[in-house]
Amino acid sequence: MKNGRFMVGLVGVAAVVTYLIWTGVSETMVYYVTPTELMERVESDPSFHEVGVKVGGMVVPGSYRRVEGELLHVFTVRDLTDESITFEVEYRDALPDTFTDDIEVVMDGKLDADGVFRATTLLTKCGSRYEATPEELVEPVASS
């Protein structure tokens, strides 16, 4: 009888821990649309221009420029798989230190009716910058 209660208690604790892990992971997951998905949504529903969205894409090399006299950054973003899908981005804040003219970005904002995405936040995705190179992963062999 004691083993039965212990097992029921153990299963209950495991269920609670599993639930907490699942809800924690679900709440921290961030989904963003691709430029292709964004264009498809706007085309099917023009009122989507009024909806804030998170979108990720690649900055087109050579497209970045800073507007003189104000804190305004303008650049073009393309889809990662379909390079023909692009849109211009305007961002009015300081850029992340890791921003370059050829980097993957994730932005919050709205795609206005004029086709310009007005970003309110901008993050860069640059995992390779902080990964160890193959040479750093190989430990030197101690000579005897």
Secondary structure as GFF3:
##gff-version 3
##sequence-region A 1 144
A	DSSP	alpha_helix	2	28	.	.	.	ID=ss1
A	DSSP	alpha_helix	35	44	.	.	.	ID=ss2
A	DSSP	three_ten_helix	46	50	.	.	.	ID=ss3
A	DSSP	beta_strand	53	59	.	.	.	ID=ss4
A	DSSP	beta_strand	65	67	.	.	.	ID=ss5
A	DSSP	beta_strand	72	78	.	.	.	ID=ss6
A	DSSP	beta_strand	86	91	.	.	.	ID=ss7
A	DSSP	beta_strand	104	111	.	.	.	ID=ss8
A	DSSP	beta_strand	116	125	.	.	.	ID=ss9
A	DSSP	three_ten_helix	127	130	.	.	.	ID=ss10
A	DSSP	alpha_helix	134	137	.	.	.	ID=ss11
###
